[in-house]
């Protein structure tokens, strides 16, 4: 069993795919499951089933530890804690350290962002963006930017669940912008993402983000 989590989703997702490839080479059948509605019965069903050729399943579960607390979630956590050798890889797109602190360190892999990426998310300025590009591709910086705007909107509306230290930083940063400004900027960001993926912009992603950052403070 492995648990992959952390803010550096590009690297953690790549690691997730590496484990999938490894499972295939070891003769497993790969089975993707959504962690948001997973039940213990469904988990056991997949772990105990085999294919027509007697191949065992290796389970790859998205966003389990990020889901809301429930008795079902607790029962699954208890089960996997008691069965650490189960062929399961969990992946969550954020830091879930508090939820996995009871697991052995040998099964937990946390992927942190380089400091320059943290600084960019906290400041959202052109200079910090250029620094971020020294340690990450524009696509990764874009993903961080989209998430940060989404988080700022959540705290602006008093929604979302974050660690206390992150909540305080988000509230302070969100206070710099009106609700209308955040929503408009977020929509513009999603529009950039769509246009870049469909080759509809006359310039590259780096330039698009620079223009967006300037408009964040001056429009």
Backbone as ProteinMPNN parsed JSONL, in Angstrom:
{"seq_chain_A": "XXXXXXXXXXXXXXXXXXXXXXXXXXXXXXXXXXXXXXXXXXXXXXXXXXXXXXXXXXXXXXXXXXXXXXXXXXXXXXXXXXXXXXXXXXXXXXXXXXXXXXXXXXXXXXXXXXXXXXXXXXXXXXXXXXXXXXXXXXXXXXXXXXXXXXXXXXXXXXXXXXXXXXXXXXXXXXXXXXXXXXXXXXXXXXXXXXXXXXXXXXXXXXXXXXXXXXXXXXX", "coords_chain_A": {"N_chain_A": [[0.84, -1.196, 0.0], [0.416, 2.263, -0.732], [0.387, 5.76, -0.018], [-0.13, 8.683, -1.578], [0.32, 12.135, -1.523], [-0.07, 15.752, -1.245], [0.879, 19.175, -2.113], [2.262, 19.4, -4.481], [1.102, 18.456, -7.108], [1.633, 17.721, -9.741], [4.027, 16.252, -9.715], [3.354, 14.275, -7.844], [1.248, 13.006, -9.128], [2.54, 11.971, -11.32], [4.121, 10.111, -10.041], [2.121, 8.425, -9.127], [1.233, 7.352, -11.555], [3.53, 5.979, -12.221], [3.483, 3.919, -10.351], [1.264, 2.563, -11.296], [2.18, 1.591, -13.766], [4.185, -0.095, -12.837], [2.641, -1.966, -11.458], [1.308, -3.232, -13.547], [3.464, -4.452, -14.885], [4.087, -6.3, -12.988], [2.138, -8.124, -13.237], [-0.431, -7.576, -12.348], [-3.921, -6.636, -12.592], [-4.949, -3.445, -13.308], [-7.069, -1.352, -11.471], [-9.066, 1.426, -11.378], [-10.484, 3.502, -8.894], [-12.941, 5.664, -7.491], [-12.39, 7.629, -4.689], [-14.215, 9.178, -3.387], [-16.755, 8.131, -3.039], [-16.338, 5.61, -2.149], [-16.902, 2.43, -0.646], [-16.493, 0.171, 2.134], [-17.328, -2.388, 1.559], [-17.244, -2.417, -1.234], [-14.524, -2.028, -1.623], [-13.435, -4.367, -0.482], [-14.593, -6.221, -2.175], [-13.268, -5.785, -4.627], [-10.63, -6.291, -3.864], [-10.686, -8.977, -3.292], [-11.399, -10.237, -5.607], [-10.769, -11.831, -8.809], [-9.523, -11.978, -12.212], [-10.699, -13.618, -15.257], [-8.489, -15.008, -15.918], [-7.282, -15.539, -13.576], [-5.927, -13.348, -12.539], [-4.862, -10.985, -10.142], [-6.243, -7.968, -8.721], [-4.926, -4.646, -8.692], [-5.436, -1.843, -6.856], [-6.181, 1.565, -7.525], [-6.753, 4.519, -6.081], [-8.481, 7.521, -6.108], [-8.595, 10.609, -4.345], [-9.509, 9.819, -1.767], [-8.795, 10.384, 0.971], [-9.397, 13.034, 1.062], [-12.096, 13.272, 1.203], [-15.216, 13.972, 2.928], [-15.568, 13.529, 6.518], [-16.825, 10.419, 7.768], [-18.625, 7.516, 8.962], [-18.244, 5.391, 7.274], [-15.902, 6.084, 5.951], [-14.131, 6.021, 8.119], [-14.206, 3.299, 8.71], [-13.0, 2.195, 6.474], [-10.432, 3.287, 6.641], [-9.579, 2.092, 9.016], [-9.558, -0.557, 8.178], [-7.553, -0.593, 6.12], [-5.367, 0.186, 7.606], [-5.003, -2.039, 9.164], [-4.303, -3.796, 7.244], [-1.737, -3.412, 5.796], [-0.293, -4.393, 3.651], [-1.891, -4.562, 1.475], [-2.74, -4.464, -2.031], [-2.881, -1.52, -2.889], [-2.984, 1.848, -3.99], [-3.235, 5.065, -2.902], [-4.243, 8.346, -3.903], [-4.183, 11.789, -3.372], [-4.991, 15.17, -4.1], [-3.993, 17.16, -2.462], [-2.477, 18.294, 0.631], [-2.732, 15.908, 3.066], [-1.802, 15.33, 5.562], [-2.581, 15.316, 8.304], [-4.605, 13.441, 8.331], [-3.378, 11.078, 7.688], [-1.529, 10.505, 9.582], [-1.475, 8.342, 11.268], [-0.539, 6.236, 9.827], [2.147, 4.031, 8.8], [5.354, 5.473, 8.15], [6.602, 4.428, 5.976], [4.736, 3.925, 4.019], [3.634, 6.287, 3.274], [3.868, 8.998, 1.081], [4.774, 12.22, 0.699], [4.397, 15.099, -1.261], [5.879, 18.024, -1.664], [5.648, 21.483, -2.62], [8.196, 23.334, -4.369], [9.954, 26.06, -2.752], [9.787, 28.5, -4.27], [7.425, 28.187, -5.677], [5.514, 28.144, -3.668], [5.859, 30.769, -2.793], [5.014, 32.195, -5.018], [2.268, 31.48, -5.13], [1.445, 32.698, -2.794], [1.841, 35.403, -3.28], [1.216, 36.196, -5.927], [2.373, 37.752, -8.07], [4.096, 39.275, -10.878], [7.007, 39.212, -10.755], [7.382, 37.104, -8.837], [6.207, 35.082, -10.234], [7.977, 34.747, -12.382], [10.159, 33.784, -10.945], [9.077, 31.373, -10.084], [8.963, 30.005, -12.469], [11.537, 29.146, -12.773], [11.748, 26.785, -11.49], [9.673, 25.205, -12.244], [7.429, 24.079, -14.842], [5.446, 26.16, -17.086], [2.853, 25.094, -17.25], [2.523, 23.695, -14.844], [2.699, 25.791, -13.028], [0.451, 27.185, -13.795], [-1.567, 25.396, -13.009], [-1.274, 25.541, -10.241], [-1.948, 28.191, -9.863], [-4.662, 28.266, -10.661], [-5.76, 26.642, -8.669], [-5.129, 28.159, -6.385], [-6.65, 30.51, -6.754], [-9.182, 29.391, -6.667], [-9.216, 28.482, -4.018], [-9.026, 30.933, -2.674], [-11.476, 32.073, -3.314], [-13.152, 30.282, -2.03], [-12.532, 30.713, 0.742], [-13.304, 33.329, 0.902], [-15.992, 33.085, 0.781], [-16.413, 31.799, 3.079], [-16.115, 29.014, 3.071], [-14.917, 25.626, 2.509], [-12.23, 23.533, 3.748], [-9.316, 23.91, 5.495], [-5.908, 23.566, 6.707], [-5.059, 25.279, 9.765], [-2.934, 27.178, 9.553], [-2.814, 27.598, 6.802], [-5.364, 28.513, 6.252], [-5.381, 30.998, 7.571], [-3.497, 32.43, 6.055], [-4.73, 32.429, 3.542], [-7.092, 33.867, 4.047], [-6.056, 36.393, 4.665], [-4.839, 37.027, 2.218], [-7.031, 36.943, 0.458], [-8.443, 39.115, 1.318], [-7.429, 41.252, -0.035], [-8.814, 41.551, -2.338], [-11.97, 42.15, -3.948], [-15.027, 40.249, -3.806], [-16.284, 40.092, -6.291], [-14.142, 40.71, -7.974], [-12.416, 38.528, -7.599], [-14.0, 36.42, -8.571], [-14.378, 37.186, -11.254], [-11.711, 37.198, -12.133], [-11.065, 34.549, -11.785], [-12.77, 33.303, -13.624], [-11.67, 34.375, -15.966], [-9.186, 33.182, -15.868], [-9.809, 30.469, -16.189], [-10.766, 30.648, -18.747], [-8.432, 31.28, -20.147], [-7.044, 28.898, -19.759], [-8.663, 27.099, -21.188], [-8.471, 28.186, -23.799], [-5.725, 28.013, -24.33], [-5.356, 25.241, -24.353], [-6.753, 24.655, -26.605], [-5.487, 25.947, -28.612], [-6.15, 28.681, -29.12], [-5.207, 31.125, -28.39], [-3.214, 34.026, -29.164], [-0.665, 34.06, -28.151], [1.863, 32.559, -25.987], [1.544, 30.395, -23.027], [2.999, 31.426, -20.854], [3.125, 34.206, -21.391], [0.384, 34.729, -21.359], [-0.266, 34.275, -18.665], [1.258, 36.27, -17.456], [-0.013, 38.596, -18.434], [-2.503, 38.199, -17.271], [-1.864, 38.367, -14.528], [-1.082, 41.045, -14.293], [-3.521, 42.276, -14.87], [-4.943, 41.494, -12.671], [-4.418, 43.263, -10.634], [-4.739, 45.77, -11.745], [-6.994, 46.213, -13.301]], "CA_chain_A": [[0.0, 0.0, 0.0], [1.074, 3.554, -0.747], [-0.48, 6.935, 0.062], [0.546, 9.815, -2.203], [-0.443, 13.363, -1.296], [0.738, 16.965, -1.183], [0.531, 20.269, -3.011], [2.945, 19.257, -5.771], [0.273, 17.437, -7.745], [2.227, 17.252, -10.996], [5.001, 15.208, -9.383], [2.682, 13.163, -7.168], [0.461, 12.271, -10.126], [3.509, 11.21, -12.101], [4.479, 8.965, -9.198], [0.925, 7.578, -9.157], [1.269, 6.637, -12.833], [4.658, 5.043, -12.143], [3.015, 2.744, -9.615], [0.365, 1.831, -12.193], [3.022, 0.872, -14.718], [4.849, -1.161, -12.091], [1.642, -2.995, -11.16], [1.072, -3.977, -14.787], [4.629, -5.306, -15.144], [4.085, -7.364, -11.987], [1.071, -9.066, -13.56], [-1.72, -7.189, -11.777], [-4.883, -5.873, -13.373], [-5.125, -2.136, -12.682], [-8.465, -0.937, -11.309], [-9.219, 2.778, -10.833], [-11.684, 3.696, -8.09], [-13.127, 6.99, -6.901], [-12.404, 7.559, -3.237], [-15.25, 10.039, -2.816], [-17.94, 7.348, -2.679], [-15.894, 4.236, -1.917], [-17.39, 1.757, 0.558], [-15.646, -0.946, 2.542], [-17.796, -3.567, 0.828], [-16.724, -2.324, -2.604], [-13.073, -2.219, -1.536], [-13.201, -5.797, -0.261], [-15.006, -6.937, -3.385], [-12.195, -5.689, -5.617], [-9.414, -6.925, -3.35], [-10.847, -10.432, -3.242], [-11.805, -10.778, -6.903], [-9.73, -12.087, -9.805], [-10.019, -12.008, -13.584], [-10.899, -14.957, -15.812], [-7.177, -15.654, -15.996], [-6.779, -15.615, -12.202], [-5.078, -12.206, -12.227], [-5.326, -10.182, -9.015], [-6.385, -6.544, -8.997], [-4.19, -3.637, -7.926], [-6.386, -0.734, -6.822], [-5.655, 2.931, -7.534], [-7.91, 5.241, -5.541], [-8.367, 8.986, -6.124], [-9.303, 11.543, -3.47], [-10.19, 9.19, -0.629], [-8.553, 11.069, 2.242], [-9.948, 14.388, 0.972], [-13.552, 13.258, 1.353], [-15.724, 14.389, 4.234], [-15.576, 12.468, 7.535], [-18.02, 9.582, 7.859], [-18.349, 6.209, 9.554], [-17.737, 4.543, 6.195], [-14.497, 6.455, 5.76], [-13.395, 5.511, 9.279], [-14.103, 1.836, 8.616], [-12.015, 1.898, 5.426], [-9.115, 3.616, 7.198], [-9.252, 1.034, 9.974], [-9.259, -1.77, 7.411], [-6.253, -0.519, 5.438], [-4.34, 0.218, 8.649], [-4.794, -3.423, 9.596], [-3.864, -4.583, 6.083], [-0.805, -2.504, 5.103], [0.288, -5.014, 2.456], [-2.904, -4.635, 0.418], [-2.312, -3.835, -3.292], [-3.655, -0.28, -3.039], [-2.274, 3.129, -4.001], [-4.135, 6.208, -2.749], [-3.701, 9.635, -4.362], [-4.988, 12.975, -3.083], [-4.354, 16.332, -4.717], [-3.631, 18.17, -1.471], [-1.793, 17.767, 1.808], [-3.66, 15.267, 4.01], [-0.905, 14.809, 6.603], [-3.293, 15.065, 9.556], [-5.439, 12.252, 8.209], [-2.58, 9.863, 7.478], [-0.453, 10.458, 10.573], [-1.462, 7.036, 11.927], [0.019, 5.231, 8.93], [3.614, 3.939, 8.826], [6.016, 6.413, 7.244], [7.051, 3.7, 4.786], [3.683, 3.864, 2.999], [3.177, 7.646, 2.969], [4.776, 9.84, 0.298], [4.259, 13.589, 0.628], [5.061, 15.849, -2.32], [5.78, 19.449, -1.363], [6.031, 22.419, -3.671], [9.425, 24.093, -4.131], [9.665, 27.357, -2.109], [9.398, 29.542, -5.22], [6.023, 27.997, -6.047], [4.752, 28.626, -2.516], [5.943, 32.229, -2.784], [4.151, 32.696, -6.084], [0.875, 31.322, -4.71], [1.165, 33.639, -1.708], [1.975, 36.804, -3.686], [0.555, 36.403, -7.224], [2.983, 38.886, -8.764], [4.897, 38.901, -12.048], [8.354, 38.763, -10.352], [7.343, 35.781, -8.201], [5.881, 34.147, -11.317], [9.23, 34.467, -13.091], [10.951, 32.911, -10.071], [8.443, 30.049, -10.106], [9.3, 29.358, -13.739], [12.887, 28.578, -12.702], [11.681, 25.453, -10.869], [8.495, 24.472, -12.724], [6.932, 24.423, -16.173], [4.284, 27.059, -17.043], [1.622, 24.321, -17.027], [2.412, 23.412, -13.417], [2.406, 27.066, -12.366], [-0.951, 27.473, -14.108], [-2.394, 24.542, -12.153], [-1.194, 26.112, -8.894], [-2.682, 29.454, -9.914], [-6.095, 27.948, -10.68], [-6.132, 26.149, -7.338], [-5.051, 29.245, -5.414], [-7.828, 31.366, -6.934], [-10.335, 28.631, -6.173], [-9.153, 28.505, -2.554], [-9.327, 32.295, -2.22], [-12.928, 32.247, -3.433], [-13.767, 29.48, -0.967], [-12.426, 31.376, 2.053], [-14.079, 34.566, 0.807], [-17.378, 32.683, 1.029], [-16.391, 31.036, 4.336], [-16.284, 27.599, 2.755], [-13.66, 24.9, 2.379], [-11.543, 23.107, 4.967], [-7.877, 24.046, 5.326], [-5.146, 23.655, 7.957], [-5.179, 26.617, 10.36], [-1.916, 28.09, 9.015], [-3.17, 27.938, 5.423], [-6.592, 29.301, 6.325], [-5.027, 32.371, 7.946], [-2.827, 33.06, 4.913], [-5.717, 32.622, 2.477], [-7.998, 34.948, 4.452], [-5.312, 37.647, 4.52], [-4.648, 37.298, 0.792], [-8.34, 37.192, -0.159], [-8.909, 40.44, 1.737], [-6.913, 42.254, -0.978], [-9.664, 41.603, -3.52], [-13.411, 42.02, -3.745], [-15.575, 38.971, -4.256], [-16.52, 40.211, -7.734], [-12.845, 40.671, -8.648], [-11.926, 37.153, -7.565], [-14.815, 35.594, -9.466], [-14.062, 37.575, -12.63], [-10.346, 36.755, -12.419], [-11.102, 33.083, -11.877], [-13.374, 32.979, -14.928], [-10.676, 34.707, -16.994], [-8.131, 32.171, -15.785], [-10.341, 29.253, -16.812], [-10.844, 30.929, -20.18], [-7.064, 31.132, -20.654], [-6.744, 27.464, -19.758], [-9.395, 26.503, -22.309], [-7.944, 28.681, -25.077], [-4.382, 27.456, -24.523], [-5.493, 23.827, -24.701], [-7.357, 24.548, -27.933], [-4.684, 26.79, -29.524], [-6.974, 29.827, -29.498], [-4.562, 32.367, -27.967], [-2.145, 34.444, -30.091], [0.627, 34.019, -27.481], [2.05, 31.341, -25.2], [0.965, 30.374, -21.686], [3.754, 32.338, -19.988], [2.644, 35.565, -21.656], [-1.014, 34.804, -20.922], [-0.285, 34.402, -17.205], [1.784, 37.609, -17.143], [-1.095, 39.553, -18.703], [-3.537, 37.972, -16.253], [-1.373, 38.878, -13.247], [-1.156, 42.509, -14.342], [-4.936, 42.661, -14.805], [-5.449, 41.185, -11.332], [-4.241, 44.426, -9.763], [-4.878, 47.062, -12.417], [-8.255, 46.398, -14.038]], "C_chain_A": [[0.875, 1.246, 0.0], [0.019, 4.657, -0.666], [0.311, 8.12, -0.467], [-0.303, 11.06, -2.003], [0.5, 14.551, -1.289], [0.349, 17.961, -2.252], [1.177, 20.143, -4.39], [2.267, 18.143, -6.569], [0.868, 16.899, -9.044], [3.191, 16.098, -10.726], [4.314, 14.014, -8.731], [1.858, 12.336, -8.151], [1.374, 11.436, -11.015], [3.936, 9.957, -11.343], [3.342, 7.942, -9.179], [0.919, 6.727, -10.427], [2.427, 5.645, -12.882], [4.235, 3.763, -11.427], [2.056, 1.909, -10.466], [1.165, 0.98, -13.174], [3.702, -0.315, -14.048], [3.884, -2.304, -11.796], [1.374, -3.869, -12.381], [2.229, -4.935, -15.063], [4.715, -6.464, -14.156], [2.938, -8.352, -12.19], [-0.279, -8.757, -12.947], [-2.625, -6.59, -12.852], [-5.127, -4.562, -12.635], [-6.604, -1.768, -12.644], [-8.503, 0.446, -10.66], [-10.538, 2.886, -10.081], [-11.74, 5.133, -7.581], [-13.206, 6.852, -5.388], [-13.54, 8.331, -2.607], [-16.497, 9.27, -2.394], [-17.601, 5.88, -2.426], [-16.477, 3.692, -0.616], [-16.451, 0.605, 0.89], [-16.038, -2.213, 1.791], [-17.232, -3.581, -0.591], [-15.218, -2.558, -2.622], [-12.741, -3.698, -1.382], [-13.535, -6.623, -1.494], [-13.889, -6.941, -4.424], [-10.923, -6.388, -5.15], [-9.487, -8.447, -3.417], [-11.24, -11.057, -4.573], [-10.6, -10.982, -7.812], [-10.366, -12.09, -11.186], [-10.24, -13.452, -14.025], [-9.594, -15.739, -15.871], [-6.479, -15.682, -14.639], [-5.808, -14.491, -11.854], [-5.696, -11.408, -11.08], [-5.385, -8.705, -9.417], [-5.46, -5.709, -8.108], [-5.024, -2.36, -8.008], [-5.682, 0.619, -6.74], [-6.823, 3.876, -7.239], [-7.627, 6.737, -5.453], [-9.182, 9.623, -5.005], [-10.057, 10.893, -2.31], [-10.022, 10.003, 0.649], [-9.09, 12.5, 2.246], [-11.456, 14.422, 1.214], [-13.966, 13.629, 2.774], [-15.709, 13.225, 5.229], [-16.901, 11.705, 7.535], [-17.632, 8.264, 8.513], [-17.77, 5.258, 8.511], [-16.255, 4.814, 5.954], [-13.642, 5.9, 6.897], [-13.193, 4.003, 9.184], [-13.076, 1.427, 7.557], [-10.604, 2.17, 5.94], [-8.669, 2.534, 8.176], [-8.847, -0.243, 9.246], [-7.868, -1.706, 6.785], [-5.1, -0.41, 6.438], [-3.992, -1.192, 9.115], [-4.306, -4.327, 8.47], [-2.895, -3.758, 5.231], [-0.184, -3.083, 3.836], [-0.713, -5.14, 1.31], [-2.408, -3.929, -0.843], [-3.157, -2.601, -3.617], [-2.697, 0.901, -3.096], [-3.33, 4.228, -3.936], [-3.448, 7.458, -3.296], [-4.69, 10.749, -4.039], [-4.243, 14.204, -3.57], [-4.102, 17.474, -3.74], [-2.957, 17.488, -0.288], [-2.822, 17.202, 2.79], [-2.875, 14.658, 5.177], [-1.64, 14.462, 7.894], [-4.09, 13.772, 9.499], [-4.635, 10.963, 8.08], [-1.469, 9.711, 8.511], [-0.386, 9.119, 11.305], [-0.863, 5.931, 11.082], [1.544, 5.191, 9.04], [4.233, 4.879, 7.8], [6.459, 5.74, 5.949], [5.994, 3.656, 3.685], [3.229, 5.254, 2.551], [4.251, 8.413, 2.21], [4.131, 11.216, 0.129], [5.083, 14.393, -0.375], [4.83, 17.349, -2.093], [6.191, 20.292, -2.567], [7.381, 23.045, -3.349], [9.077, 25.47, -3.554], [9.205, 28.448, -3.069], [7.929, 29.412, -5.629], [5.102, 28.429, -4.909], [4.702, 30.149, -2.516], [5.037, 32.828, -3.856], [2.684, 32.614, -5.681], [0.496, 32.353, -3.657], [1.158, 35.098, -2.163], [1.247, 37.143, -4.985], [1.061, 37.671, -7.919], [3.807, 38.379, -9.946], [6.311, 38.475, -11.645], [8.356, 37.375, -9.712], [6.971, 34.703, -9.213], [7.149, 33.764, -12.079], [10.148, 33.577, -12.257], [10.394, 31.49, -10.09], [8.809, 29.283, -11.371], [10.715, 28.772, -13.745], [12.875, 27.172, -12.113], [10.503, 24.623, -11.376], [8.099, 24.953, -14.111], [5.723, 25.348, -16.052], [2.977, 26.322, -16.753], [1.425, 24.003, -15.544], [2.074, 24.679, -12.645], [0.945, 27.445, -12.597], [-1.88, 26.661, -13.211], [-2.421, 25.073, -10.724], [-2.012, 27.394, -8.818], [-4.19, 29.222, -9.873], [-6.555, 27.49, -9.295], [-6.137, 27.277, -6.311], [-6.257, 30.174, -5.526], [-9.083, 30.68, -6.41], [-10.379, 28.658, -4.647], [-9.489, 29.888, -1.995], [-10.826, 32.574, -2.274], [-13.644, 31.474, -2.329], [-13.706, 30.203, 0.375], [-13.198, 32.688, 2.061], [-15.545, 34.291, 1.13], [-17.509, 31.825, 2.285], [-16.715, 29.559, 4.108], [-14.914, 26.945, 2.643], [-13.057, 24.565, 3.729], [-10.042, 23.115, 4.71], [-7.187, 23.968, 6.689], [-5.156, 25.098, 8.455], [-4.189, 27.611, 9.762], [-2.271, 28.54, 7.601], [-4.414, 28.814, 5.381], [-6.278, 30.766, 6.621], [-4.38, 33.114, 6.777], [-3.814, 33.354, 3.787], [-6.663, 33.779, 2.795], [-7.323, 36.304, 4.264], [-5.145, 38.017, 3.051], [-5.969, 37.652, 0.111], [-8.861, 38.581, 0.172], [-8.425, 41.548, 0.799], [-7.857, 42.477, -2.16], [-11.139, 41.53, -3.134], [-13.861, 40.658, -4.244], [-15.769, 38.984, -5.771], [-15.213, 40.106, -8.511], [-12.3, 39.248, -8.697], [-12.691, 36.266, -8.543], [-14.508, 35.9, -10.933], [-12.677, 37.06, -13.028], [-10.291, 35.242, -12.584], [-11.694, 32.646, -13.213], [-12.393, 33.262, -16.063], [-9.555, 33.666, -17.036], [-8.583, 30.865, -16.445], [-10.455, 29.425, -18.325], [-9.469, 30.786, -20.833], [-6.711, 29.656, -20.78], [-7.407, 26.771, -20.947], [-8.773, 26.903, -23.65], [-6.547, 28.139, -25.37], [-4.479, 26.006, -24.99], [-6.06, 23.636, -26.103], [-6.691, 25.467, -28.962], [-5.461, 28.002, -30.029], [-6.373, 31.165, -29.064], [-3.425, 32.724, -28.92], [-0.757, 34.436, -29.453], [0.693, 32.792, -26.581], [1.495, 31.492, -23.786], [1.68, 31.332, -20.742], [3.27, 33.773, -20.153], [1.214, 35.744, -21.159], [-1.105, 34.988, -19.409], [0.234, 35.776, -16.782], [0.7, 38.67, -17.329], [-2.18, 39.434, -17.636], [-3.115, 38.552, -14.905], [-1.431, 40.401, -13.197], [-2.607, 42.964, -14.188], [-5.529, 42.418, -13.421], [-5.403, 42.408, -10.424], [-4.59, 45.759, -10.419], [-6.167, 47.236, -13.211], [-9.344, 46.874, -13.098]], "O_chain_A": [[1.927, 1.287, 0.638], [-1.092, 4.511, -1.175], [1.312, 8.518, 0.129], [-1.502, 11.05, -2.279], [1.719, 14.387, -1.323], [-0.404, 17.648, -3.175], [0.685, 20.721, -5.359], [2.793, 17.037, -6.688], [0.63, 15.746, -9.404], [3.169, 15.087, -11.428], [4.65, 12.867, -9.028], [1.776, 11.114, -8.026], [1.02, 10.327, -11.414], [4.091, 8.884, -11.926], [3.584, 6.736, -9.21], [0.636, 5.529, -10.38], [2.319, 4.592, -13.511], [4.587, 2.661, -11.846], [2.044, 0.683, -10.364], [0.866, -0.195, -13.386], [3.784, -1.402, -14.62], [4.261, -3.474, -11.872], [1.231, -5.087, -12.269], [2.01, -6.089, -15.431], [5.337, -7.486, -14.444], [2.779, -9.297, -11.418], [-1.188, -9.585, -13.013], [-2.157, -6.104, -13.882], [-5.477, -4.575, -11.454], [-7.304, -1.86, -13.652], [-8.034, 0.624, -9.536], [-11.576, 2.427, -10.556], [-10.711, 5.738, -7.28], [-13.989, 6.059, -4.867], [-13.814, 8.167, -1.418], [-17.218, 9.702, -1.495], [-18.474, 5.015, -2.483], [-16.539, 4.398, 0.39], [-15.709, 0.126, 0.033], [-15.179, -3.017, 1.43], [-16.797, -4.62, -1.088], [-14.697, -3.209, -3.527], [-11.866, -4.218, -2.075], [-12.85, -7.594, -1.815], [-13.598, -7.973, -5.029], [-10.22, -7.005, -5.95], [-8.469, -9.12, -3.579], [-11.398, -12.275, -4.662], [-9.545, -10.382, -7.609], [-11.586, -12.19, -11.322], [-9.999, -14.39, -13.264], [-9.592, -16.97, -15.875], [-5.26, -15.828, -14.553], [-4.96, -14.654, -10.977], [-6.906, -11.183, -11.051], [-4.68, -8.257, -10.321], [-5.244, -6.023, -6.938], [-5.288, -1.855, -9.099], [-4.721, 0.795, -5.99], [-7.751, 4.012, -8.037], [-6.668, 7.167, -4.812], [-10.318, 9.225, -4.749], [-11.124, 11.366, -1.918], [-11.004, 10.282, 1.338], [-9.225, 13.111, 3.307], [-12.027, 15.496, 1.408], [-13.154, 13.599, 3.699], [-15.823, 12.066, 4.83], [-17.964, 12.289, 7.325], [-16.449, 7.934, 8.606], [-16.916, 4.427, 8.819], [-15.461, 3.89, 5.777], [-12.555, 5.371, 6.661], [-12.131, 3.491, 9.537], [-12.368, 0.434, 7.723], [-9.689, 1.38, 5.704], [-7.512, 2.112, 8.159], [-7.906, -0.926, 9.651], [-7.089, -2.653, 6.903], [-3.988, -0.857, 6.157], [-2.838, -1.495, 9.42], [-3.94, -5.479, 8.703], [-3.195, -3.441, 4.08], [0.389, -2.346, 3.034], [-0.413, -5.758, 0.288], [-1.73, -2.907, -0.748], [-4.022, -2.629, -4.492], [-1.72, 0.956, -2.349], [-4.205, 4.316, -4.796], [-2.234, 7.614, -3.174], [-5.87, 10.671, -4.379], [-3.018, 14.279, -3.47], [-4.009, 18.631, -4.15], [-2.88, 16.261, -0.221], [-3.68, 17.933, 3.285], [-3.24, 13.608, 5.707], [-1.359, 13.436, 8.512], [-4.233, 13.083, 10.51], [-5.156, 9.877, 8.334], [-0.57, 8.887, 8.342], [0.641, 8.79, 11.899], [-0.692, 4.808, 11.558], [2.167, 6.209, 9.341], [3.694, 5.057, 6.708], [6.668, 6.412, 4.939], [6.322, 3.377, 2.532], [2.516, 5.38, 1.556], [5.403, 8.473, 2.64], [3.082, 11.354, -0.5], [6.313, 14.369, -0.342], [3.731, 17.864, -2.303], [6.976, 19.862, -3.411], [7.689, 23.269, -2.178], [8.003, 25.996, -3.845], [8.328, 29.239, -2.726], [7.266, 30.415, -5.896], [4.042, 29.008, -5.146], [3.655, 30.749, -2.273], [4.375, 33.84, -3.628], [1.937, 33.574, -5.868], [-0.639, 32.827, -3.627], [0.542, 35.944, -1.514], [0.721, 38.246, -5.134], [0.279, 38.541, -8.301], [4.17, 37.204, -10.006], [6.79, 37.458, -12.147], [9.23, 36.559, -10.006], [7.369, 33.547, -9.07], [7.365, 32.591, -12.384], [10.837, 32.714, -12.8], [11.152, 30.52, -10.11], [8.949, 28.061, -11.347], [11.052, 27.984, -14.629], [13.862, 26.444, -12.218], [10.349, 23.466, -10.986], [8.394, 26.083, -14.503], [5.04, 25.332, -15.028], [2.094, 26.862, -16.086], [0.301, 24.035, -15.043], [1.263, 24.652, -11.72], [0.284, 27.964, -11.699], [-2.873, 27.187, -12.708], [-3.465, 25.059, -10.071], [-2.69, 27.648, -7.822], [-4.909, 29.9, -9.138], [-7.61, 27.902, -8.813], [-7.031, 27.352, -5.468], [-6.823, 30.581, -4.512], [-9.937, 31.313, -5.789], [-11.443, 28.834, -4.053], [-10.156, 30.001, -0.967], [-11.377, 33.23, -1.389], [-14.624, 31.956, -1.761], [-14.716, 30.297, 1.072], [-13.693, 33.114, 3.105], [-16.248, 35.142, 1.676], [-18.546, 31.21, 2.535], [-17.482, 28.948, 4.852], [-13.885, 27.619, 2.676], [-13.334, 25.227, 4.729], [-9.552, 22.418, 3.822], [-7.802, 24.268, 7.712], [-5.251, 26.032, 7.658], [-4.549, 28.757, 9.491], [-2.064, 29.697, 7.234], [-4.507, 29.741, 4.576], [-6.84, 31.666, 5.997], [-4.677, 34.284, 6.538], [-3.741, 34.405, 3.151], [-6.995, 34.574, 1.916], [-7.937, 37.248, 3.767], [-5.292, 39.182, 2.679], [-6.017, 38.56, -0.719], [-9.628, 39.162, -0.596], [-8.951, 42.66, 0.832], [-7.727, 43.458, -2.892], [-11.503, 40.926, -2.125], [-13.159, 39.999, -5.011], [-15.456, 38.007, -6.451], [-15.168, 39.492, -9.577], [-11.779, 38.815, -9.725], [-12.096, 35.459, -9.256], [-14.391, 34.989, -11.753], [-12.495, 36.546, -14.132], [-9.555, 34.724, -13.425], [-11.183, 31.73, -13.857], [-12.294, 32.483, -17.01], [-9.05, 33.319, -18.103], [-7.816, 30.237, -17.175], [-10.266, 28.476, -19.086], [-9.349, 30.242, -21.931], [-6.149, 29.224, -21.786], [-6.784, 25.956, -21.628], [-8.574, 26.062, -24.526], [-6.221, 27.84, -26.519], [-3.771, 25.594, -25.909], [-5.874, 22.586, -26.717], [-7.242, 25.731, -30.03], [-5.435, 28.312, -31.22], [-6.949, 32.219, -29.332], [-2.743, 31.836, -29.431], [0.227, 34.764, -30.116], [-0.293, 32.072, -26.427], [1.037, 32.566, -23.395], [1.038, 31.982, -19.917], [3.034, 34.472, -19.167], [0.871, 36.788, -20.604], [-1.926, 35.767, -18.924], [-0.298, 36.379, -15.85], [0.522, 39.538, -16.475], [-2.71, 40.438, -17.158], [-3.929, 39.165, -14.214], [-1.789, 40.978, -12.17], [-2.891, 43.918, -13.464], [-6.506, 43.063, -13.04], [-6.251, 42.568, -9.546], [-4.723, 46.771, -9.73], [-6.408, 48.318, -13.746], [-10.479, 47.088, -13.525]]}, "name": "protein", "num_of_chains": 1, "seq": "XXXXXXXXXXXXXXXXXXXXXXXXXXXXXXXXXXXXXXXXXXXXXXXXXXXXXXXXXXXXXXXXXXXXXXXXXXXXXXXXXXXXXXXXXXXXXXXXXXXXXXXXXXXXXXXXXXXXXXXXXXXXXXXXXXXXXXXXXXXXXXXXXXXXXXXXXXXXXXXXXXXXXXXXXXXXXXXXXXXXXXXXXXXXXXXXXXXXXXXXXXXXXXXXXXXXXXXXXXX"}
